[in-house]
Amino acid sequence: MKAIALLLLLGCAAVLPFRPATAAPTPSNQSLLGKFEYSEGRTSPKDRNIQLTVTSGSNSQYNIEFSAGHYDGEGAAPDGDGSGAIGPDGILRFTFEDSFSNKGKGTFQRSKKGFILQITIEDVQDSRCMMFYEEPFVLKRVPQNRRQRHANEDSH
């Protein structure tokens, strides 16, 4: 009886297709590296501009630097930096502190419309910066030739 059950089991195994185990696909972490920008169009002096740079650090960590401001130069214009890691879902989760001593956490991820930056302040020291943190922003990648032109202008 055991021999018949074993033959039936082996016979069924021969009919079923063999599918080797595969690792879950991982998103490309490289797509989150680079320079990104949010711009409201410069139609109003109060329109906001946010620039974000993501670089790879050590031990699977990523560094972020950002600056935000209004085109008319009025109001708070925070700069900040922080670090974090990209999870298996492709989302960069980071902590940061800005130049006004506000501290918080954020996420940065690819979307169909660009790259979504979401920042939450957990320790508010200067509320004038909150207009840059209260909503998700869709950033666009800064083209390579524009990055080079800005680098050349900064060096003069």
Sequence and secondary structure as in RCSB ss.txt:
>XXXX:A:sequence
MKAIALLLLLGCAAVLPFRPATAAPTPSNQSLLGKFEYSEGRTSPKDRNIQLTVTSGSNSQYNIEFSAGHYDGEG
AAPDGDGSGAIGPDGILRFTFEDSFSNKGKGTFQRSKKGFILQITIEDVQDSRCMMFYEEPFVLKRVPQNRRQRH
ANEDSH
>XXXX:A:secstr
 HHHHHHHHHHHHHHS            GGGG EEEEEE  SSSTT EEEEEEEEE STT EEEEEEEEETT  S
   EEEEEEEE TTS EEEEEEETTS EEEEEEEEETTEEEEEEEEEE S GGGGGGTSS EEEEE  HHHHHHH
HHHHT 
